[in-house]
Amino acid sequence: MVREYAYEMTADKPGKLAIGEATVVYRRRGATDDQRLTTHPLEIAVGPPRRHLSEFINRRRAIFIIAATILLAGAGLGFSILRERRKQEETAAAAPVETLEDRYLRQLQDNETLRIAGRYADYFLGLSAVLKGYLHDRLGLRTQGQTTDKIAEALKAKTDQEKADAVRSTLHLCDRVKFAGHQPSSAEMDRAYEVVRTLIQSLGAVREPSLTEQGGKS
């Protein structure tokens, strides 16, 4: 009778290993006693693992797939960044540039919320600030710390008598409301608003270099 036994061992590193005696217990058919078979010790030399060509091909294929995936992801990211940057540039180019008149007209409109709230002193304070700020930025007039008459005379020298008189009247009304407790009527508030709005629109339409060259900012 011949019996064959196969052993499978997994080694974690190369080198010489030893397998001790192995005892096999078996019983013949019809027998009542167990039989024992003992093997001899074995010495095994474990070498480096063998590399098959299929493993090399699979590894190269995996590296190629990973590299291609990284390149595609980088290209997609770069394309997205360029597209977003171009979109931002197009949006910035298409966006209208806010002019000086646009800015002050927006401030003038925002100031109307004070009138609606019944805060007339604050309303005329804001109206005066818009008017003086615009005259300073557009015509270079010195408005801070100047009297109403001086501002009107300086405006007359750069524009005409009608605009100077309208600004003088409006600033006098602002001073009366702010400092004398004057209660403005709706007609007075409408007229003051129209004076500032019309002045900004009319000077913005001219935009002659001579307006800012005469007198200069100070």
KACORZI-V668016 format. One record per pair of residues at least 12 apart in sequence whose C-alpha atoms are under 7 Angstrom apart, sorted by the first residue. I is the first residue (numbers start at 0). J is the second residue. If there is no record, write none. Layout:
i:I j:J
i:I j:J
This chain:
i:13 j:45
i:13 j:46
i:13 j:47
i:14 j:44
i:14 j:45
i:14 j:46
i:15 j:43
i:15 j:44
i:15 j:45
i:16 j:42
i:16 j:43
i:16 j:44
i:17 j:41
i:17 j:42
i:17 j:43
i:18 j:40
i:18 j:41
i:18 j:42
i:19 j:40
i:19 j:41
i:20 j:37
i:20 j:38
i:20 j:39
i:20 j:40
i:21 j:37
i:21 j:38
i:22 j:35
i:22 j:36
i:22 j:37
i:22 j:38
i:23 j:35
i:23 j:36
i:23 j:37
i:24 j:36
i:100 j:199
i:100 j:200
i:100 j:203
i:103 j:129
i:103 j:133
i:104 j:196
i:107 j:126
i:107 j:129
i:110 j:122
i:110 j:125
i:120 j:176
i:120 j:177
i:123 j:173
i:124 j:173
i:124 j:177
i:127 j:170
i:127 j:173
i:130 j:195
i:137 j:211
i:138 j:210
i:138 j:211
i:139 j:211
i:139 j:214
i:139 j:215
i:139 j:216
i:140 j:153
i:140 j:216
i:141 j:216
i:141 j:217
i:147 j:167
i:147 j:170
i:147 j:171
i:148 j:167
i:151 j:163
i:151 j:164
i:151 j:166
i:151 j:167
i:157 j:210
i:165 j:194
i:169 j:191
